[in-house]
Structure formats: C-alpha cells, structure tokens
Amino acid sequence: MNTLVAQYLEAWNTTDAQDRAAAVERVFTPDATYVDPLVSVAGHEQLAAAIAGVQAQFPGWEFRPAGPVDGHHDQVRFTWELGPADGPAVVVGFDVAIIADGRIASVYGFLDKVPAAAA
C-alpha cells in the first residue's frame, strides 16, 4: 500500500499532460471515483483534469506524504500536504482510498488545512 500511495502522490505531481494521463491509468481503475469538498469526478479523463486544475491553482507546488500510510483489507488512509517544493505545507489533507485489483477504485478526500482563497 505504501507503493500505491507513493504512485498516487506522484500522479498528482505529474505536470506533463501525457505523463499525467499515463500515471492516472497506472494508479486508478478505469471507473475510479474521487471526491473531496471541492470536486467529485469519475474515470481517468476527469481525474486527470482535476489534477491539472489543482496544478493550475497551485503552480510549482508539490504533494508529499505527511505521515505514515495505514491500511488493511482493501482500504488505505494517509495524510498528505501541498506546498512549495522548498517551503512549508500550505494545504493539508487526509485521504481514504479503496483498492481493487491493485489499483485505486475510489478516493474520499478531506481537507484539514486550506488557504482562504482556495476554499
């Protein structure tokens, strides 16, 4: 599960559109869903578009793990942070992912720390 979460965060950090689409395909099942307080999407195309939207809102920032990965059965939870590569986190979130056939089938995201302009 640690590897899958690392690949998930890598997908969120991939800025090239073709590479991002390939990363989404590797990490998510074809009909995967992602929902957090700001977005609800399904399928590879919408997932890649959501990631591109976050990258446009926070250019040059990166997602990184912010604690241990905890999982059992086919579910995993983890905290992540988003901020400048050389600076402190500005956004902090917590995701729960459901895994099917070695890929993520659904993600339920929660935002714990968000700048006022992003809310």
C-alpha positions as CSV (number, residue, x, y, z in Angstrom):
1,M,0.0,0.0,0.0
2,N,2.9,2.3,0.6
3,T,4.0,1.9,-3.0
4,L,0.5,2.6,-4.3
5,V,0.1,5.8,-2.2
6,A,3.6,7.0,-3.4
7,Q,2.4,6.4,-7.0
8,Y,-0.9,8.2,-6.2
9,L,1.0,11.3,-5.0
10,E,3.4,11.1,-7.9
11,A,0.3,11.2,-10.3
12,W,-0.8,14.4,-8.5
13,N,2.7,15.9,-9.1
14,T,3.0,15.0,-12.8
15,T,2.7,18.2,-14.8
16,D,3.0,16.8,-18.4
17,A,-0.5,16.0,-19.7
18,Q,0.5,12.8,-21.4
19,D,2.6,11.6,-18.5
20,R,-0.2,12.5,-16.1
21,A,-2.7,10.5,-18.1
22,A,-0.4,7.5,-18.1
23,A,0.1,7.9,-14.3
24,V,-3.6,8.1,-13.7
25,E,-4.1,4.9,-15.8
26,R,-1.5,3.1,-13.8
27,V,-2.8,4.1,-10.4
28,F,-6.6,4.2,-10.8
29,T,-9.1,1.6,-12.1
30,P,-10.9,2.8,-15.3
31,D,-14.1,3.7,-13.5
32,A,-12.4,5.1,-10.3
33,T,-14.0,8.0,-8.4
34,Y,-12.5,10.8,-6.5
35,V,-14.5,13.1,-4.2
36,D,-13.4,15.8,-1.8
37,P,-15.1,19.0,-0.6
38,L,-14.2,20.8,-3.8
39,V,-14.6,18.2,-6.6
40,S,-16.3,15.0,-7.5
41,V,-15.1,13.2,-10.6
42,A,-15.1,9.7,-12.1
43,G,-12.9,8.0,-14.7
44,H,-9.4,8.6,-15.9
45,E,-10.2,11.7,-18.0
46,Q,-12.0,13.5,-15.2
47,L,-9.3,12.5,-12.7
48,A,-6.5,13.8,-14.9
49,A,-8.5,17.1,-15.5
50,A,-9.0,17.5,-11.7
51,I,-5.3,17.0,-11.1
52,A,-4.5,19.6,-13.8
53,G,-6.9,22.0,-12.2
54,V,-5.1,21.8,-8.8
55,Q,-1.8,22.2,-10.5
56,A,-3.1,25.4,-12.3
57,Q,-4.3,26.7,-9.0
58,F,-1.1,26.0,-7.2
59,P,1.7,26.1,-9.9
60,G,5.1,24.7,-8.9
61,W,3.7,23.2,-5.6
62,E,4.1,19.6,-4.8
63,F,2.2,16.9,-2.9
64,R,4.1,14.9,-0.4
65,P,3.3,12.4,2.4
66,A,2.7,13.9,5.8
67,G,2.7,10.8,8.0
68,P,2.5,7.0,7.8
69,V,0.3,5.0,5.5
70,D,-2.3,2.9,7.4
71,G,-4.2,0.2,5.6
72,H,-6.0,-3.1,6.0
73,H,-8.0,-5.3,3.7
74,D,-8.6,-3.2,0.5
75,Q,-8.5,0.2,2.1
76,V,-5.8,2.7,3.0
77,R,-5.7,6.1,4.7
78,F,-3.0,8.7,4.6
79,T,-2.3,12.3,5.2
80,W,-0.6,14.4,2.6
81,E,0.5,18.0,2.3
82,L,0.8,20.5,-0.6
83,G,3.2,23.4,-0.7
84,P,6.2,24.9,-2.5
85,A,9.0,22.4,-3.0
86,D,11.3,24.4,-0.8
87,G,8.7,25.6,1.7
88,P,6.2,24.6,4.3
89,A,2.9,23.0,3.6
90,V,0.0,25.4,2.8
91,V,-2.7,22.7,2.3
92,V,-3.0,19.5,4.3
93,G,-5.4,16.7,3.6
94,F,-6.4,13.2,4.5
95,D,-7.5,10.6,2.0
96,V,-9.1,7.2,2.3
97,A,-8.7,5.0,-0.8
98,I,-10.4,1.8,-1.7
99,I,-8.3,-0.6,-3.7
100,A,-9.4,-3.1,-6.3
101,D,-7.1,-5.4,-8.3
102,G,-4.0,-3.5,-7.2
103,R,-5.3,0.0,-8.2
104,I,-7.3,2.7,-6.6
105,A,-11.1,2.3,-7.2
106,S,-12.2,5.3,-5.1
107,V,-10.8,8.1,-3.0
108,Y,-12.6,10.0,-0.3
109,G,-10.6,13.2,0.4
110,F,-10.8,15.6,3.4
111,L,-9.1,19.0,3.6
112,D,-7.7,19.7,7.0
113,K,-5.9,23.0,6.2
114,V,-6.8,25.2,3.3
115,P,-5.9,28.8,2.5
116,A,-8.9,31.1,2.5
117,A,-8.6,31.8,-1.3
118,A,-8.8,28.0,-2.2
119,A,-11.9,27.3,-0.1
